[in-house]
Amino acid sequence: MIIYVICVFFVSLQQNVMNMALNLNKNLKLYYSISEVAQMFELNESTLRYWEQEFPSLKPKVSGPAKVRQYQEKDIEQIRVIHNLVKVRGFKLAAAKKILNQNRKGADKKADVLEALIGVRSELQALKKQLDFLQ
């Protein structure tokens, strides 16, 4: 029984890796509001506005007289990297800016790896709950 559960886990993990590699679940939405993006990262909208001032590479499209921010996927990827550096890894904004300026690709790669590891941890926790239920 344990071997079956482990096999199911690895098949599920392999499917997740394939989906990440092929990006089969592409989102068709072109623009996101500031509230949607803030909710994605569990941040305040004011934090995103502040990061726009601090990180010149983060420039969402602003439209209309009300200056409504419209975030694209490239903006969300930039926020994901900044969030990883500042909120997850605990860097100060100045250090995060320095890292982004010096080693952009390395920062991106580390954020991708961290995201994958968080997914794997969630899968392992689910597997542990299943195993605990069987015993």
N, C-alpha and C positions, 0 to 999 in steps of 0.2 A: 504494500500500500504506500509506503514512504517513497519507494522508487517511482511509483506512478505520479505522485504529487510533485516530486522533483522534476520528472520529465515534463509534466504540464507546465511547471514554472519556467523551464528552459525554453519550451516552445513559445510561451507567452513573451518571454524576454527577447527571443530571436525575432518575433513579429514586431515588437516595439522598436528594436534596433533597425529592422528593415523599414518600418514606417518613418523613422527619423532620417534614415539615409535617403530614402526616396521621397520623403515629404508627401505622402499620399493624402494627408489631411490638409491640403492647402486651403487657407482661408480666402474666400473670394471678396471679402470686404476691403475696400481701398483706403478708407479713412476711418479713424477712431477719434472720438471726442476725448477731451482731457479727463473727464470723469471715468470713461471706460478704461483708459490707460492707467489712471490712478488706482482703479479697482484691481486691474491685472497684477499690480505690484504691491498692493496693500499700502499705498502711499496717499498723502494728502495732495490735493491739486496744487496747493501752494508750494509743495516740495518740487513738483515738476516745473512750475514756473521759475522757481529759484535755480534749479539745475539748468534751465535754458539760459539764464544769465551767466552762470559759472562755466558752462561747457559750450564753447562757440560752435562745436560740430552738431549740437542738438538744436535744430531749427525746424520746428513743425510749420506746416503751411498755415498762414493766417488769412482768413477771408472775411469779407463783409465789413460794414462799418462797426459792428460789434466786436470785431477782431477775434472771431471764434477760431480756436486752434484745431487743426486737423492733422492728426498724427498718421504717418504712413508706416509700413513695415520697417523701413530703414530707420525711422525715428525710434520705433519700439525696440529694435535690436540695440540701438545706441543706449537707450534707457536701461535695457537688460544688463548691459556691460557695466554701466555706471552703478546700477543697483547692486550688482554683484560686488563691485569694489567697495562701495560705501556702506551699504546696509548688511551684506552677508559677511564680507571679509573684514569690515571695520576700519577701512582706510579713511583718513580725513580727506576733505575735498581737494586740498592742494596736492596730496600724494596721489589721489586718483587722477587728477589732471596730468601730473607728471608721468604716470604709468601709461595713460592713454596717448600722450604725445610721444613717448619713447618707444613703446612696445605695443602698438595697437593690435597686431595679429596675435601676440601672446596673450593679451588680456581677453580677446575674443575666444581663443581656444580654451583658456581656463574656465571661462563662463560656460562654454558648451559642455566641457567635461563635468563641471559641477552640476549642471542641470541634468545630465545623464545619470550621474551618481545618485542624485536625489530621487530620480525615477526608479533606479535599481533598489535603493533603500526602501521605497514604498512597496515595491514588489516583494522584497524579502520580508517586510513586516506582515504583508498579507499572507505570505506563505507560512510564516511562523504562527499566525492566528489559526490557519487551517490545520497545521500540525498539532497545535495545542488542543484544538477541538477534537481531533481524532484520538488523542490519548486520554 
